[in-house]
Amino acid sequence: MKKILLVFFVFLIIAPLEVGANSYGWGGYKKGINNQQPEVGKYQQILEKYRSFYLDPSGDKHVYLTFDNGYEAGFTEQILDVLKEKKVPATFFLTGHYVEDQPDLVRRMVADGHIIGNHSDGHRDFTKISKEEFTDDVTTLTDKIKVVDKNIHVQYIRPPKGTFNESSLSWANELGYTHIFWSVAFVDWNQGSEKGWEHAYKQVMDQIHPGAIVLMHTVSKDNADAVAHLIDSLREQGYQLKSLDDLMLKQLLPKEIIGFNKEGK
C-alpha cells in the first residue's frame, strides 16, 4: 500500500511538469492568403492564456514590422535609413552577440524611435532549459541592452526559432515580458540564396492581412532592398504601419475609448 501511495504521489509531482514540457514550434501554422489571418489552431488558446501575441486581433488595417538580429551582415543601416525616411516604427529583437558587437547600431535604433526586444542572450531553445537558466539568459541580455542605453525599456521577447511551451511563456510573464510571435514570415535568413527584392516583397504581400506582425531578418539583402517597396504598397492599400507599443495600448484601453478615438472626437 505504501508503495502504491508513493507512486501516486510521485505521479502528482511529475505529471504537471510533463504537460508544461511540451515543445511547440511556431511557424507550422497554415499561412493566410487573400488578406486572411493564418490558422494557428490550438496555439491561439495557449498564447491567449499567457497574453502573448502573433497579430493584432482588432481587425484594424495595422501592420507591425519586426526584425530579428542575431548578427550583422551589413544591411541593418540600410533598413534603418528606409524606416527613418518613411517615418515607420519597428521592433528589433536582438541577441547578446549583436548587442555586444554592434552597440552603435543599437543606439541608432533607439535614437530613431524603434523598440528593442529580447531574442535570448545565447539564442537558446527556451523549452530545453530550466526556469533558472531562462531567467539568467533573458536577464543577462536585458542588462547588456541597458549598458548600451540605461533608459531602454525591454518589454517584448521573441524565442529563438519560435520554440516555446507553457512554461517558457509563464516564466516570461513572471519577469514582466510579453511574447511576440508573428503572422507573416518566410525563409529569409540563408545568406547566399537571395532571389532578389521582388521575391521578398511578394512573400510578404501574398500573406499580408489586417493586424499582421511581420517577421523579417536583417541579414538579407533582399529584405533591405524590399522594405521601401513594402511600406509604399502597404500604405497604398490603406494600411498603417504601427509599433508594438500601439498594439499593447489597444489591448489595455476599453473598446469604447478605442472607438471614440477612431471618430476623432
Buried (B, 14 or more C-beta within 10 A) or exposed (E): EEEEEEEEEEEEEEEEEEEBEEEBEBBEBEBBEEEEBBEBEEBBEBBEEBEBBBBBBBEBBBBBBBBBBBEBBEBBBBBBBBBBEBEBBBBBBBBBBBBBEBBEBBEBBBEBEBBBBBBBBBBBBBBEBEEEEBBBBBBBBBEBBBEBBEEBEBBBBBBBBBBBBBBBBBBBBEBEBBBBBBBBBBEBBEEEEBEEBEEBBBBBBEBBBBBBBBBBBBBBBBBBBBBBBBBEBBBEEEBEBBBBBBBBEBEEEEEEEEEEEEEEE
